[in-house]
Amino acid sequence: MTVRVEQVDPRTDPGWQELAAHGDLFTAPPWLSAVCDHYGFAPEARLARDRHGAPAAGLAWVDVDDVRGRRRLGLPFSDRGDPVIRPGPDADDAWAAVSAGVCGGSGPPFTLRCLDTSIAARDERFAVVGEAAWHVTPLAPPEDLHRLLRPQVRRNLATAQRNGLRVVLRDDLSAVAEYHRLHLRLRKTKYRLLAQPLEFFEQVWKAFAPHGGIRVGLVDIGGPPIAGAIYLVWQDTVYYKFGASASEHLPLRPNEALHWACLRWAADQGLSAMDWGLSDLDQPGLVRFKRGWATREQHIRTLRPHGTVPPHGPVDGLLGDLTRLLTGPEVPDCVTDQAGALLYRYFC
């Protein structure tokens, strides 16, 4: 039975740091610091301690109040924000303690994304308002990993090898800038969406690089990169967080070469799993691609307390119109980049 609940800043609180060792990337202090420090958010968390004073459970969120209205997010610009609950007979009581007052009442409308196995996902106070796919690859020696891949992935890896692609995994800040050029271009030309600014990616690098927790994968064929990805490490898991590639070079299979290099690197580091992140179900090609690598698949559920509705108004439509205007083919990339720096914070 928990004995005390504290309100803490999850970026800096020692108790949250201890608890976060049992959580995932998105409740980890480095990730929360990168996101919140860049966008000027003030994260909060409720931390429950057991009778011995040890952290037993926690729930983190961010209250946002801007032109789109007041809302409570767990967590912004994150795949999910699962509550961190130490296993044990008192887990339900711990969850009740940290969620009290956060999931309803007089606070802003609350939206929480978590795995379908999370304690929050079976809480009857919540309604499921959305779902996405989630994939994980348990790591093993490369020869064993290769055997577990789907046949099409193995064929694509052989194609990549024949094409003589050069793959590097770097940890320097200049590699982040090289990746961001691909990221910006893909978001603009394929999806007609704005990209998070380079300064955000630099903030992520500053949060993870001092502990060896970031690798920037880049693929080339003797010139500028044709594909890239950013992988982050938290505890014993490597997370595929961002990826981009040039569509004209996809037949060379650069993405397969890139992820295979990361899987082998992570296995060599003694990590236990690769988390492929959230995939929207309306992108079946992306789900199918990740399924070819992963041996475990679940869903991420979007939850809201029954009867709550997030703010919605004319600003949402305006942001959509501005995005379409600023991602047109006639708009210089530098303008699209600056637009992302100004507007992206409103898309959470």
C-alpha positions as CSV (number, residue, x, y, z in Angstrom):
1,M,0.0,0.0,0.0
2,T,1.4,3.4,-0.9
3,V,1.7,5.9,1.8
4,R,2.6,9.2,0.2
5,V,1.9,10.9,-3.2
6,E,4.1,13.8,-4.3
7,Q,3.7,16.3,-7.2
8,V,7.1,16.5,-8.9
9,D,8.9,17.8,-12.0
10,P,9.8,14.5,-13.8
11,R,12.8,16.2,-15.5
12,T,14.7,16.7,-12.3
13,D,13.1,14.8,-9.4
14,P,15.4,12.0,-8.1
15,G,12.5,9.8,-7.2
16,W,11.1,10.0,-10.7
17,Q,14.6,9.3,-12.1
18,E,14.6,6.1,-10.0
19,L,11.2,5.1,-11.1
20,A,11.8,5.9,-14.8
21,A,14.4,3.2,-14.9
22,H,11.4,0.8,-15.0
23,G,9.6,2.8,-17.7
24,D,10.0,3.6,-21.4
25,L,11.7,6.3,-23.4
26,F,8.8,8.7,-23.3
27,T,8.7,9.0,-19.5
28,A,12.5,9.2,-19.2
29,P,13.9,12.5,-17.9
30,P,16.1,13.1,-21.0
31,W,13.2,12.8,-23.4
32,L,10.9,14.9,-21.2
33,S,13.6,17.6,-20.9
34,A,14.2,17.7,-24.7
35,V,10.6,18.1,-25.6
36,C,9.5,20.4,-22.7
37,D,12.6,22.6,-22.7
38,H,12.4,23.2,-26.4
39,Y,8.7,24.0,-26.5
40,G,8.5,25.8,-23.2
41,F,6.2,23.2,-21.5
42,A,6.1,22.6,-17.8
43,P,5.7,18.9,-17.2
44,E,4.2,17.6,-14.0
45,A,4.0,14.1,-12.4
46,R,2.4,12.4,-9.5
47,L,4.8,10.1,-7.7
48,A,3.6,7.5,-5.2
49,R,6.0,6.0,-2.6
50,D,5.5,2.7,-0.8
51,R,5.7,2.2,2.9
52,H,9.5,2.1,2.7
53,G,9.7,5.3,0.8
54,A,10.7,3.8,-2.5
55,P,9.0,5.1,-5.7
56,A,6.2,2.7,-6.6
57,A,4.1,4.4,-9.3
58,G,4.0,7.6,-11.4
59,L,2.0,9.4,-14.0
60,A,3.4,12.3,-16.0
61,W,1.6,14.9,-18.1
62,V,1.8,18.4,-19.6
63,D,-0.9,21.0,-19.4
64,V,-1.0,23.1,-22.6
65,D,-2.9,26.4,-22.8
66,D,-2.6,28.1,-26.2
67,V,-4.7,29.3,-29.1
68,R,-6.1,25.8,-29.5
69,G,-7.4,25.8,-25.9
70,R,-6.6,24.2,-22.6
71,R,-5.7,20.5,-22.7
72,R,-3.8,17.9,-20.6
73,L,-1.6,15.6,-22.6
74,G,0.2,12.5,-21.5
75,L,2.6,13.3,-23.3
76,P,3.0,15.8,-26.1
77,F,5.1,14.8,-29.2
78,S,5.5,11.3,-27.7
79,D,4.4,7.9,-28.9
80,R,2.8,7.2,-25.6
81,G,2.9,8.2,-21.9
82,D,2.2,4.9,-20.0
83,P,2.0,5.3,-16.3
84,V,5.0,3.7,-14.6
85,I,3.9,1.1,-12.1
86,R,6.2,-1.2,-10.1
87,P,4.7,-4.7,-10.3
88,G,3.2,-6.1,-7.2
89,P,0.0,-6.7,-5.3
90,D,-0.6,-3.0,-4.6
91,A,-0.3,-1.9,-8.3
92,D,-4.0,-1.1,-8.6
93,D,-3.9,1.0,-5.4
94,A,-0.7,2.8,-6.7
95,W,-2.4,3.6,-10.0
96,A,-5.5,4.9,-8.2
97,A,-3.3,7.1,-6.1
98,V,-1.3,8.7,-8.9
99,S,-4.3,9.2,-11.2
100,A,-6.5,10.8,-8.7
101,G,-7.4,14.3,-9.7
102,V,-5.5,14.0,-13.0
103,C,-8.0,12.0,-15.1
104,G,-11.0,14.1,-14.5
105,G,-12.6,16.6,-12.2
106,S,-12.0,20.3,-12.8
107,G,-8.8,19.9,-14.8
108,P,-8.4,20.3,-18.5
109,P,-9.6,17.5,-20.9
110,F,-7.1,14.7,-20.5
111,T,-5.7,12.5,-23.4
112,L,-3.4,9.6,-22.6
113,R,-1.8,7.2,-25.0
114,C,-0.5,3.9,-23.6
115,L,0.0,0.3,-24.5
116,D,-3.0,-2.0,-24.5
117,T,-1.4,-3.9,-21.6
118,S,-1.0,-0.8,-19.5
119,I,-3.0,-0.6,-16.2
120,A,-4.6,2.6,-17.6
121,A,-6.0,0.7,-20.6
122,R,-8.3,-1.4,-18.4
123,D,-9.4,1.5,-16.2
124,E,-13.2,1.9,-16.6
125,R,-13.0,5.6,-16.2
126,F,-11.5,5.8,-19.8
127,A,-13.0,5.5,-23.2
128,V,-10.8,4.3,-26.1
129,V,-10.9,6.9,-28.8
130,G,-8.1,5.7,-31.1
131,E,-5.6,2.9,-31.7
132,A,-2.2,2.5,-33.4
133,A,0.2,-0.4,-33.9
134,W,3.4,-1.0,-31.9
135,H,6.2,-3.4,-32.7
136,V,9.2,-4.7,-30.9
137,T,12.2,-6.9,-31.9
138,P,13.9,-8.9,-29.1
139,L,17.6,-8.8,-29.8
140,A,19.9,-11.7,-30.4
141,P,23.2,-12.5,-32.2
142,P,23.0,-11.3,-35.8
143,E,22.8,-14.8,-37.3
144,D,19.8,-15.6,-35.1
145,L,18.2,-12.2,-35.8
146,H,18.5,-12.7,-39.6
147,R,16.7,-16.1,-39.4
148,L,13.8,-14.5,-37.6
149,L,13.2,-11.8,-40.3
150,R,10.4,-12.2,-42.8
151,P,11.6,-13.6,-46.1
152,Q,10.9,-10.4,-47.9
153,V,13.0,-8.4,-45.5
154,R,15.9,-10.9,-46.0
155,R,15.6,-10.5,-49.8
156,N,15.6,-6.7,-49.5
157,L,18.7,-6.9,-47.3
158,A,20.4,-8.9,-50.0
159,T,19.4,-6.3,-52.6
160,A,20.8,-3.5,-50.4
161,Q,24.1,-5.4,-50.1
162,R,24.4,-5.9,-53.9
163,N,23.8,-2.2,-54.4
164,G,26.9,-1.2,-52.4
165,L,25.1,1.1,-50.0
166,R,27.3,2.7,-47.3
167,V,25.8,2.8,-43.8
168,V,27.2,4.7,-40.9
169,L,26.0,5.1,-37.3
170,R,27.2,8.4,-35.9
171,D,26.8,10.3,-32.6
172,D,27.9,13.8,-33.6
173,L,25.8,16.9,-33.9
174,S,26.6,17.5,-37.6
175,A,25.0,14.1,-38.4
176,V,21.7,15.4,-36.8
177,A,21.7,18.3,-39.3
178,E,22.3,15.9,-42.2
179,Y,19.4,13.8,-41.0
180,H,17.1,16.8,-40.6
181,R,17.5,17.9,-44.3
182,L,16.1,14.5,-45.3
183,H,13.4,14.7,-42.6
184,L,12.2,18.2,-43.7
185,R,12.2,17.2,-47.4
186,L,10.2,14.0,-46.8
187,R,7.6,15.7,-44.6
188,K,7.1,18.4,-47.1
189,T,7.0,16.5,-50.4
190,K,5.4,13.2,-49.4
191,Y,3.0,14.1,-46.6
192,R,2.6,17.9,-47.1
193,L,3.3,18.4,-43.4
194,L,5.6,20.7,-41.4
195,A,8.6,19.3,-39.6
196,Q,9.9,19.9,-36.1
197,P,12.8,22.4,-36.4
198,L,16.5,21.5,-36.3
199,E,16.7,23.1,-32.9
200,F,14.4,20.5,-31.5
201,F,16.6,17.7,-32.8
202,E,19.6,19.4,-31.4
203,Q,17.9,19.5,-28.0
204,V,17.3,15.8,-28.3
205,W,21.0,15.3,-29.1
206,K,22.1,17.4,-26.1
207,A,19.8,15.3,-23.8
208,F,21.1,11.9,-25.0
209,A,24.6,12.3,-26.4
210,P,26.4,12.8,-23.0
211,H,25.3,9.2,-22.0
212,G,25.9,7.6,-25.4
213,G,22.1,7.3,-25.9
214,I,21.8,8.5,-29.5
215,R,22.8,7.1,-32.9
216,V,22.2,8.9,-36.2
217,G,22.1,6.4,-39.0
218,L,22.9,7.7,-42.5
219,V,23.0,5.8,-45.9
220,D,24.7,7.0,-49.1
221,I,25.8,5.8,-52.4
222,G,28.9,8.0,-52.7
223,G,27.1,11.4,-52.3
224,P,24.6,13.1,-49.9
225,P,22.6,10.8,-47.6
226,I,19.6,9.1,-49.3
227,A,18.1,7.8,-46.0
228,G,18.6,8.4,-42.3
229,A,17.2,7.6,-38.9
230,I,17.6,8.7,-35.3
231,Y,17.7,6.0,-32.7
232,L,17.6,6.7,-29.0
233,V,18.6,4.4,-26.1
234,W,16.9,4.2,-22.8
235,Q,17.8,1.5,-20.3
236,D,18.2,-1.8,-22.3
237,T,16.1,-0.8,-25.4
238,V,16.9,1.1,-28.6
239,Y,14.1,3.1,-30.0
240,Y,13.6,3.9,-33.7
241,K,12.3,7.4,-33.2
242,F,12.7,9.3,-36.5
243,G,13.2,8.1,-40.1
244,A,13.4,9.7,-43.6
245,S,14.5,8.7,-47.0
246,A,14.6,10.0,-50.6
247,S,11.7,8.3,-52.5
248,E,13.7,8.0,-55.8
249,H,16.3,5.8,-54.0
250,L,13.9,3.4,-52.3
251,P,14.4,0.6,-54.8
252,L,18.0,0.4,-53.5
253,R,16.6,-0.6,-50.1
254,P,18.4,1.9,-48.0
255,N,16.0,1.7,-45.1
256,E,16.6,-2.1,-44.7
257,A,20.3,-1.6,-44.7
258,L,20.0,1.2,-42.1
259,H,17.8,-0.8,-39.7
260,W,19.9,-3.9,-40.0
261,A,23.0,-1.9,-39.1
262,C,21.2,-0.6,-36.0
263,L,20.0,-4.0,-34.9
264,R,23.5,-5.4,-35.2
265,W,25.0,-2.5,-33.3
266,A,22.3,-2.7,-30.5
267,A,22.9,-6.4,-30.1
268,D,26.7,-5.8,-29.9
269,Q,26.0,-3.3,-27.1
270,G,24.1,-5.9,-25.1
271,L,20.7,-4.2,-25.5
272,S,17.7,-6.5,-25.2
273,A,15.2,-5.0,-27.7
274,M,14.4,-2.6,-30.5
275,D,11.2,-0.6,-30.2
276,W,9.9,0.4,-33.6
277,G,7.5,3.0,-32.2
278,L,3.9,4.0,-33.1
279,S,2.5,3.3,-36.5
280,D,-0.9,4.7,-37.5
281,L,-3.3,2.0,-38.7
282,D,-4.2,4.1,-41.7
283,Q,-0.6,3.6,-42.9
284,P,-0.8,-0.2,-43.7
285,G,2.5,-0.1,-45.7
286,L,4.4,1.2,-42.6
287,V,2.7,-1.4,-40.4
288,R,3.6,-4.1,-42.9
289,F,7.2,-2.9,-43.1
290,K,7.7,-3.0,-39.3
291,R,5.9,-6.3,-39.0
292,G,8.6,-7.8,-41.2
293,W,11.3,-7.1,-38.6
294,A,9.3,-7.5,-35.3
295,T,8.3,-10.6,-33.5
296,R,6.0,-8.8,-31.1
297,E,3.0,-6.6,-32.0
298,Q,0.5,-4.8,-29.8
299,H,-1.7,-1.7,-30.0
300,I,-1.2,1.7,-28.5
301,R,-4.6,3.1,-27.3
302,T,-5.6,6.7,-27.0
303,L,-7.7,7.1,-23.9
304,R,-10.0,9.9,-22.6
305,P,-12.1,10.0,-19.5
306,H,-15.8,9.3,-20.4
307,G,-17.7,12.4,-21.3
308,T,-14.7,14.7,-22.0
309,V,-14.0,16.3,-25.3
310,P,-10.7,18.0,-26.2
311,P,-10.9,21.6,-27.4
312,H,-11.7,22.1,-31.1
313,G,-12.2,25.3,-32.9
314,P,-11.5,27.4,-36.0
315,V,-7.8,27.6,-35.2
316,D,-7.5,23.8,-36.0
317,G,-8.7,24.5,-39.6
318,L,-6.5,27.5,-39.9
319,L,-3.4,25.4,-38.9
320,G,-4.3,22.9,-41.6
321,D,-4.7,25.6,-44.2
322,L,-1.4,27.2,-43.3
323,T,0.3,23.8,-43.4
324,R,-0.9,23.2,-47.0
325,L,0.1,26.7,-48.0
326,L,3.6,26.4,-46.5
327,T,4.4,22.9,-47.8
328,G,3.6,23.6,-51.5
329,P,6.2,22.6,-54.1
330,E,6.7,26.2,-55.0
331,V,7.7,27.1,-51.4
332,P,11.4,27.1,-50.7
333,D,12.5,24.5,-48.1
334,C,14.0,27.2,-45.9
335,V,10.5,28.9,-45.6
336,T,8.9,25.5,-44.8
337,D,11.6,25.0,-42.2
338,Q,10.9,28.3,-40.6
339,A,7.2,27.7,-40.6
340,G,7.7,24.5,-38.7
341,A,9.8,26.3,-36.1
342,L,7.0,28.8,-35.6
343,L,3.9,26.5,-35.8
344,Y,4.8,22.9,-34.8
345,R,4.2,23.5,-31.1
346,Y,0.5,23.9,-31.8
347,F,0.1,20.4,-33.3
348,C,0.2,18.5,-29.9
